[in-house]
């Protein structure tokens, strides 16, 4: 699988028309506005030029853009990070399922899952959540595939991907509970953690007693929730 930061998306600058190769390191070098992507410098220069135009409606629009550039940059980060995460999922699929191209039915299904329009869903699953779930549960999914294969149920890569996605969708509620429990434990750890060379010990206060544990045990405390 490609290194996380080597994965990029390509866009064409809406101003200079040159390609923009965007990864996790250089998101701030691009701006996404009005359904177009720009080099940041191109966008700022274009906005300054248009803000000085004689047409009042045009100049006012771009003056507003310049005065709200920080908001636009924050929205850009969310939009582009989401696009990069989708590309990361495609690379993960190709690596984990040993395929070179993600089947059309699979990326269509992924789109439905993100949007919440997949059968039985009441809300969409964010790209980052699905990706995290998938990475955590790939061993479990591989074991299920092995058991099915031993029983004579052999699936194509496309069939298995659709099958695994259905499993992940059904586990989303338990994943959300797991995330919430993890936040509670992490907050408790921040209050009580004590450093001891390479080992970190913590004290977790409960109603009944005080329990000592290692930082590495934190995940174990919530594993049963997201099973």
C-alpha positions, 0 to 999 in steps of 0.5 A: 500500500502507498504511504499515506502522504504519497497519495494525492488528488489531481485538480486543474487550477481554475485560474492558470489551468495548470495541474495541482497535485494535492496531498496531506502536506500541501492542502494549504497551497490550494483553495476550493471555491465555487466548485473550482480548485485553484493554486492559493496564490492564483486565487488571491491574485485573481480575487484582488484583481476582480475586487477592483473591477468597475462593476459594483456587483463583481467587485463587492463579491470579490471584496467579500471573498478577500475578507472571508478568506480564512473561512474559505480556507477552512472549508477548503481543507475539509473538502480536499481532505475528504477527497484525499481520504476517498483516494486513500480508501481506494488504495487500501481496497486495491492493496487489501483485496489484491485488485488493480481497479475498484469495481464500478459497483463498489465505488457507487456503493461507497458513494451511497454509504457516504451520502446515507442513501444505501439501503437501510441507512438513515444517515451517511458514514463520514469517509474518515469513519468508514476508513478507520472501521475498515482498517481496524476490521480487515483481519476480522473480514479476512477471517469471515472470508476464510470461513466462507471459503472453507464452506464452499462459498467462494466470492469474486473480489467484487462480491466480497467487497460488497459483502464486507461493506454491508458488514461495516455498515451494520457495525457503524452504530457500535463503532460510534459507541466505541468512539464515544467511550474512547473519548471518555477514557482519553479524557480521564487519562489526560487528567491522571496520566503519570510518565514513567520512562518508556512506560506510561501508567495511569490511574482511573478512578471508579465509583468502587475503587481505583484501578492502575493500568498501562496506557496500551491497555486503553483500547482493550477497555473498549474493544468489546463495544466495537466487536 
